């Protein structure tokens, strides 16, 4: 079964490469815009990508802080795990981090699962709220609206807002094997939520990370001679977060592209242009992550030997 899955993932990657080759061949005139891509933009996008990784590390560092867990290698771990996420499905990086913490710090897998769950709660609570505000602005400013995507984010916001603010309502009085685990996850947030400043910092870091992604797209759009409103770029960036729910392929191939194409019809950008941006963004990110992965993996393994 495992080998079958590996063959499927390899097939998807091969099809992905063939698709991009065909796309590039059929859109030579659009590809010529890449000549306008500046070295300064490539460096800026690379720096922002590294800064985004640092924000992710800082977010998890703060999430663990109330429990007096000091993981010195977390930035290196974040770099390594982010690269693994490009080549493994189902967020394989999460399993790698859990294994490392168990191996190095004797950290229970259930504790790691709790932190991962609340990480996603904060991410989707903040992201869905900003998405709704962005949709409202686009509607009143440009009469742009997609009722399906809007209600998806409304539902997400309601679900994660309830968990975020009323987590104590989900406690189970009678515990069994399942409810005990649920209560354990909720108790994790019980300690964190007592520090309102800490919760505010976590939300602020997620907002910063969202805007980093938006600015990366803005710089790429500007270099291929396409003037696009900031709020529209924000829409394109925020909608890609939905790929987390259906991240079943390595590198989220096809899924992220589909979401980009879906957003292109809303913000009136041609699908070919959106695919070009998606391709450019992907390869710049993988070059940065691969470079960091080589260094981070070496330092992590060296650390573990000690």
N, C-alpha and C positions, 0 to 999 in steps of 0.2 A: 504493500500500500504506500509505504514511504517513497519507494522508487517511482511509483506511478505519479505521485505528487511532484517529485523532482522533474520528471519528464514533462509534466504539464507546465511547470514554471519555466523550464527551458524553452518549450514551444511558444509560450506567451512572449518571452523575450525576443525570440527569433522573429515572430510575427510583428512585434513592436518595431524591430530594426527594419524589416521589410517595408512596413507601413511608412516609416519616416523616410526611407530611401525613395519610395514612390511619391510621397508628398513633396519632397525636395525636387524631384525630377519634373513633376507637374506644375510647380510654382517657382520657376526660375526667376521670374520678374520680381517676386516678393523676396526671394532669397538675396537678391542683389542689394536689398536694403541693409543687409548685414555689413556691407562695406562701410556703412556710416557708424558702426559700433566702435566707440572710442575705447582706448586702453584705460582711460580714466574711469569710464563706466564699469569696465570689467573689474578693476581694482576696487571700486566703491562697492559693487555688488558682493565681491568676495569678503570685504571687511564687514559689511552688514550681515552676511551669512555667519561669519565667525561671532559677531556680536549677538546674533540670535541664539547661537549655541550657548554663549555665556549666560544669556537671560534664562534659558532653559535650566542650566546648572544652578543659577542663583535661586530660581523658583523652587526647585526640589530641595536645595540646601535650606531654604526658609521653612519648607514644609516639614522637614525633619528636625529643625532646631528645637521645638518644644520637648522633644524626646531625648535631648542631649546625645544625639547621634552625629558624630563628627566624621564625615567621610571625606578625607583629604583629596582623594583621586577622582572626585565626582566629575570635574570638568573633563578629565581624560576619558572617564567612563562614558560621559555624554557624547563626546566626539566619536568614540569607537562604536557606541550603540547606534548613533545616527547614521553612520555608514552602513552598518548591518541592516538597518531599516530599508536601505536602498536595494538590497539584494535578497531580502527574505520577506515572505508574506506574513500577515497576521501580527504585525508589529513585533517581529522577531527580536528587535533590540531590547524589548522589555524583559524577555526571558534571559538574555545575556546579562543584563544589569542585576536581575534577581539572583542569578547564579554567582556572579562576582561578589555581591554582598554577603551571600550565604557562605561562600568559600573564605572570604577575607575577614568578615566581621561577625560571622556566625548569626546573621540576621535571619529571622524566621520569614518564610515565604509569605505567610499571611499578613505580616506587617508591611512587606513590600507591596502586596496586592492592595492593602488599605490606602497606602500613599498614592499608588497609581490611580485608584478610583477617585480620590479627592482631587487629584491633579486634573482629571478629565471633567469633574464637576465644575471646578473654577473656570477651566478653559471654555467649556460650552455655555456656562452661565454668562460670562463676559462677552464671548463672541456672538452669541445669539441676540443679546441685548443691543450690541453695536450694529448688528446686521439689521435688526428691526428699525432702528433709528435711521440707518442709511437708506433703507427701502422707502421710508416715509419722506425723507428729503428728496430722493430721486423722483418720487411720485409728484410732489408739489413743485419741483424745479423743472423737470423734463417730461412729466407725464409718463414715466417709465415704471412699469409694474408687472410682476409675475406672481399671480395669486398662489400658485402651487408652492413656489420657493418661499414666499412670504409666510404661508401657514406652516410650512415645515419648521422654520425658525421660531415661529410663535409657539408651536408645540414644544420644541426643544427648550425654549426659554421658560415656559411654565413648569415643565418637568424638573429642570435643573434649579430653577428658583425655589421650588418646593423643597428639594433636597438641601439646597444651600441654606435656606432660612429656617425650615421646619424639620431638620434632620431628626430631632428628638421625638417627633411624632411617629417615626418608623421603628422605634424600639419594640422588641417582642418581649412580653412579660414571661411567657413560657418558652423555654429554650430547648431546642433539640440540635442535631448536628448542623442543620442549615441555619436556623435562626440565631444560633450562637455565633456563627461566622458573620452574619449581618450585623449583629450587635457589636461585634468586635470592630468592624469597619466604622460604625457610627461613633464608637467611643474614641476613635482616632481623631475625628473632627471635634469632638467634645472638648478636648484639651486645646486644640488649635483655635477654636472659635472664642475661647475666653480672652484671647489677645486680639482686640479689635484692630490694633495697628498692624499686626501681622497679616490679618485677613485683607486689610486694605492694600498692603504691600504686594500680596499675591495677585490681587485683581489688577493693580497698577502694572505689574510686570507683564501680565497677559496682554494688557492694552498696548504696552510698548512693543511687544513681540508682533502683534497684529499690524501695527503701523510700520514696523520694519519690513514685513512682507509687502505692504502696499508701496512703500518707497522703492523697493527693489523693482517692482513692476513698473512704477513711474519712470525710473531711469531707463529701463529697457525700452519702454514705449517711446520715450523721447528720442532715443538714438536711431530708431528706425523711421523717423520722420512721421510720427503720428501724434498729433495733439489730442489728448483725451482728458476729460474732466477728472479731477482727483476723486470725486465721489463715485464715478463709474469704475475707476481702478480699484477703489475700496470694495465695490460690489464683486468684482472679479476675484479679488483676493479672498474675501470672507467666504464666498460660496465654496471654495476649495476645501474648507474645513470639513465638509460633509463626507469627504473621502475617508475619514477616520472610521465611519460606520460600515463602510464596504471595502475596507483595505484588505482584500483577500489575495492580492497579487503582489509579486515583488515590485518594489518601487512604485506601487499603486498605478502601474501602467494600465492604460485605457480608461481607468476611472477618473483620474485627474484631468486627462484630455477631454473626456466626455463632459465634465463639469465646466471646463473652460469654453468648450464649444457651446454649451447650453447658455452660458453667460454672455457669449458673443452676440446672440440674437437680441438680448435685452439691452445691451449698451451700444448696439449698432456698430459693432466691429466685425469685419469679415471673419468667418471661421478659419480661413487660411492664415490670417494675421495672428489670430489667437493661438493656433497650433505652432506657429513660428516662435511666438513668445514663450509658449510652454516648453518647446524644445530647447531654446536658448537658456531659459531659467534652469531647467533640469541639468544640462551639461555643465553649466557654471557651478552649480551646487555640488555635483558629483566630483568635480575636479578639486574643489575646496575640501570636501569631506574625505576624499581619498588621501589627500595630502596630510590632513590632520590625523586620519586613521593610522597611517604608517607610524607617525611619531607617537601617538597615544598608545597604540598597541604595544610598541616596544617598551615604553615607560611603565605601562601597567604590568606586563609580564616580568619586567625587572623588579618591580615593587613586590610582586607576589612571591618571587624567589627569595627575597629578603625575609 
